[in-house]
Amino acid sequence: MKPSILVLGDSHVNIYRISNLNNYFDILEIIHTDCEDVQRNGKYIPYLMNTISNKGEIYLSHSIEKYKNIDYIMYIFGEPDIRIHFDKQINILKRNEDEVIETLCKNYIKKLLDITPKNTKIIIKYILPQRIYSMFGSIYTPNGSINDRVRYTNKMNSKIKDLCDINNIYFLDNYEKNKLINNDGSLKDEFCDGTTHYNNDSIDMINNELLLFNDIYIQNNSLTH
């Protein structure tokens, strides 16, 4: 019998609707739970930061409470934070880059631990590579250079992975990274849907990530790296 899984996150969850996720899990639901971009008291609140605010917590908790027994919850957040908000936090609000990353990651992990049922295992997917340009409207135009956004992404993923190790959380790593990115660390156009998401041509690599993740963690029911 396959373990059950609930997938919660921003719009990057949608690639899993056509993936091989159901080869390894009984999928309860895949829910796009965007925590909207808000501006509070002149301060920009990123998606992940909003996820750990009251409104974001209500969205996520409501989705979780629909089910009595969940073996795994996979959370997918972070790409919009880096694309839209990090440059504002660092260059407009004059916060230290490493402090922004440290604070955001710690608060994010703490909130997920708080809202996830105690007997449910947590999976956190890596933050996806940035694209140089985006076809979204101007409100979602990338802020900051691609070099900066790639650096933020790498630092965030590294910090989240470290915190996952400490807190016995499964980290779904970017095992196919070298195939998906350009030399500058940006997402290759051929694997992008024209905005910032993986497209159907990336599905083989997404499925390979799931296969490797299953072999490393789920099949052995182990958190040993």
Phi, psi and omega in degrees: 000130183282144175292152179275152178217141172244129181251123182233137177172191177280197187295348179287355175290337193294335179298335183284349176289339179245011184269183176268022181305324182287355172289335187245339185225153166273106187282116176286312181189151171243113191241123174275108186242052180310127171265110196301156178287120180232160175234122186238121178053038179078002180252134182280129183252109181294165180304309181297322177295322178290330177299328180265007171274176184299317184294315179297320179297321179297316179303310184292315182297321179299319180293321181290320185289351177292341185239137182281317183231119180231123179285317182223144166238128175256125179255133181230100180217163167125326183299316179296328178303312184288320182294320189254319199254331188298317181299324178293316181299320187274316188262338176264312180273355174060039175270152177290135184304311183292328178292319177301312182294314180300312182296313183297313182295315181296317180293322179297310180297317180299316181293319179296321176295324181291320188267346181275131178306145188300327182268006179259132178276143182258134170242129174244123178277144177305153174284128187294154177299149177280152172257147182299315180235161178225144179267009174293168177297173187299332181296336182252015178298135180302138176252130182094160181288160177296325178297319178295315184292326174294318179296315177301316181299313181297318179294318179297313181297320179297316181292317179298317179299317178300316180291327175297317178301317182292325188256016179055047177249140177283132177248116177277101188276166180274074184295336182257022187305316185296336178275335188268340189245157172280176179299332180275001178092358180277158179292132179294140181300326183291346179250014182245146183276008181102345175250259178225002187267158168296146177254183183296333180290345179271357192296327178299320180288323176298317179293325176295321176301315180295319179298313179295318179299316179298317181295321183284317189248299194290313182299323179266357182048048188228147174255014179283130183266000000 
